Amino acid sequence: MWCGRVALRRLQRIAVSPLDISGHLANAVQREMSSLPRVYITRQIPPEGLKILRESGQVQFDIWDSDDVPVPRKELLKKVKGVDGLVCVLTEKIDAELLDAAGPTLKVLSTMSVGFDHLCLEELNKRGIRVGYTPDVLTDAVAELTVALLLTTSRRLIEATHEAKTGGWGTWRTLWLCGYELANSTVGILGLGRIGVAIAERLKPFKVKKFIYTDVAPRPELARMIDAEYVSMDELAGQSDFLAVCCALTPETKEICNKDLFSKMKTTSIFINTSRGGVVHQQDLYEALSSGQIAGAGLDVTVPEPLPTSHPLFTLKNCVILPHIASASYTTRNAMSALAANNLLLGLKGEPMIKELKM
Ligand SMILES: O=C(O)C(=O)CO
């Protein structure tokens, strides 16, 4: 359990002799510590966030001290009992069972993620629990990875390196490993937000001819930034040479990318998803890819995660699958951890968080 260094320094100034340290100071530290809000952190988050919490002098926290294995549900339910604040990542389901286990002391939840489909907002709202999350700081990293995944898929880089390494590289051939290029293409964005704009900004120098997007309603201020045209879902499917999914997973978007959408796409089009696996009907995607209904897919997210290595999607050469790494740069993960820590501290002080979910 950590208490703030600030509190410790204050107590050290009060101490008059080394002898005091063993007696009075220890008791005082104990008292000071136990009066601080209690926080549980469900993962060993990157160092910047932990440093902020340790040095704040505002909280005492307990942590699931591993990044390799998520905290077991049973342990989590035990650890949250009586906490004032909770820091979680996207692998923890924050539902009624967990909130009941935490009890009425829990006032602030801070998730180190931009996605919030792991949170039961209705239950959080019902209990008046404020929620912090981490948009914006990951936009560049996610956009960058999306472009990398798009090019890897459309120019068949994984197949190509495999062929080079395993003896498939014979003479130079005229149509061998040909793919699809961005120049003169139409790029469609499903769900235009900060990340969609950032992807388009990065793709523009590749001489994309046109950007189109669809969403629940037009988003003119964002669309203007990338000169994108608002179209219907059917038009998006029919016109896109590259279709990038950027929408949040909600009950409305669950499996929105299904047979109906894939059947309207061009046989030469590339489907890219770096948002959430749940927006895709995976069996329909498998069929679209294996039947040649669409040319290829690049996925950073799947259902479930991790996707079992025996999953049929792994058997397809035209499907590139990454293990949910879109925001995985050192800078971004540290920024997410720092933002999650600051959101938590502000929330516990009753102040507006830097990034708070409106519920
Ligand atoms: O933040 C999120 O929601 C992610 O998916 C990981 O960056």
The ligand as a Tripos MOL2 file, in Angstrom:
@<TRIPOS>MOLECULE
LIG
    7     6     1     0     0
SMALL
NO_CHARGES

@<TRIPOS>ATOM
      1 O1         -8.0820    2.8000  -25.2710 O.co2     1 LIG1
      2 C1         -8.7220    1.9180  -25.8430 C.2       1 LIG1
      3 O2         -9.9700    1.8970  -25.8320 O.co2     1 LIG1
      4 C2         -8.0220    0.8360  -26.5270 C.2       1 LIG1
      5 O3         -8.5930    0.0990  -27.2640 O.2       1 LIG1
      6 C3         -6.5660    0.6680  -26.2960 C.3       1 LIG1
      7 O4         -5.9010    1.7590  -26.6620 O.3       1 LIG1
@<TRIPOS>BOND
     1     1     2 2
     2     2     3 1
     3     2     4 1
     4     4     5 2
     5     4     6 1
     6     6     7 1
@<TRIPOS>SUBSTRUCTURE
     1 LIG1         1 GROUP 0 **** ****
